Amino acid sequence: MKGWTLAIQCHDAGMAPLLQSGLEAQGIPSVLLNKQDSSYVGMCFATRPVEIWVPEGQMEEAKAWLEAPEG
């Protein structure tokens, strides 16, 4: 995705939308790329992480928020 960069991979598909909501609450647009339910998997027992992508210019801000301790 031109102009976007991978911010984080979530192995818990339920957590990805929560992280995306948090990023967007900080004013950071994001896109979820769920490879679990697609032809990317290739095998019925294989699982892939859900990826969260952010604009390249906001990567540092996104990483800071994602890595910040809670509270």
N, C-alpha and C positions, 0 to 999 in steps of 0.2 A: 504494500500500500504506500504509494509515493506520498511523502510528506508526513507520514506517521511512523512511530517507532514502538516496539514492544516494551511495555512497562512492566508487566508481570504475567506469569503463568499460574493459574489456579488449578490445582488438582481436585479441588472440591467445587463442583459446578454450582452449588448453592451459594458459595461465598462470592463468586465473581460478580453477580449483580449488586451485592452489598458494597463491594469495593468500587464498582463503577458509580454507584449512587454517591458514595463519599467523595470521589474525585470530582464529580459534576457539582456537588455542593461547594467545592472549593473553586469552582469556575474553570475546571479543567475538562474539556470535552473528551469523551472516550468512546471506543467501539469494542464490543465483545466479538471475538472470533471463536466460535464453539466448533472444534473439530471432532468432538465426541460423537455427534449424531450425523456424520457425513461420510462421504467416500474416502476421506483421509485415513480413517481407521484401518480399513483393509481386512481386519479379522474381527470376528464377533466378540472375542474376549478381550481385545485390546482397548485400552482407554487412553485418551489424550487430554492434556490440560486445556482449559479454556483460557484463551489469551485476551489480555486487555491492552489495547493500543491507544496511544495518545499522540497529539501533534508533536512533531520533533522539537519545536520551540518551547514546549511545556514539559519536556521530559524531566528536567531537574526538579521542577516544582512537584511533579507527580511522584517521583522517587522519594523526595523529602516527606511527602504526606504518607506514602505507603510504608515507609520505614520508621515513621515517628511512633514512639511508644504511646499507648492509649492513655487518655486522661489528660 
